[in-house]
């Protein structure tokens, strides 16, 4: 048996004991990253494992067993068919957010300028800029660490995005955008004891939605009411039980909820608001 196959088995056992999802697949991803090949090549080729790479691989396996997100260990995350740089201090992309992107792509129509609020690693802004090259995308982010990753991802993907550092809609002038998209923190901090252990490694700023998980979304809706012209839209990613309250907030601030879109699990995930 080849040494690297034994290492996959070793890593798989450690990850199984830690109840990590897809332990063998995870071990393959980590070893391939250290060896510098595709995971499938581990079974098709022979590799000489340097001692330094061996130690780093075992450290990666131990870290993943302790809950460190796989994306942080690989330094990348896939989203909407593209690979993005991520790392500690930035929120990891989730596949559910692709529902938000798909919704926004349908909404764009004749839009010329769109703002992505709380851009994080830039996955939404960069994806929109790549899918609609003529669209002007403004990405706003409070965290300097996240902005570093977002700018890096835009440069790597070769797209044009205008980045602003600020909180929510700071820096935008009234009537300056045709639509707003936001995947803001919407977790309820009162329920943090039930969160997965992986979330403990991600930045609190990207998780804490404030009171009831809707504090930031409420503030954004209120700000957007004074910034958007009538018949302009706001697309939000929301938590599975937040649609009724989002509808109330929309109506209180001069919006109407056109629709709520569910993710592949059948949970409410996106709310589309139009300014009256």
Buried (B, 14 or more C-beta within 10 A) or exposed (E): EEEBEEBBEBBBBBBBEBEBEEBBBBBBBBBBBBBEBEBEEBEEEEBEBEEEBBEBBBEBBBBBBEBBBBBBBBEBBEBBEBEBBBBEBBBBBBEBBBBBBBBBBEBBEEBEBBBBBBBBBBBBBBBBBBBBEEBBBBBBBBBEBBBBBBBBBBEBBEBEBBBBBEBBBEEBEEEBBBBBBBBBBBBBBEEEEEBEEBBBBBBEBBBBBBEBBBBBBBBBBBBBBEBBEEEBBBBBBBBBEBBEBBBEBBEEBBBEBEEBBEBEEEBBBBBBBBBE
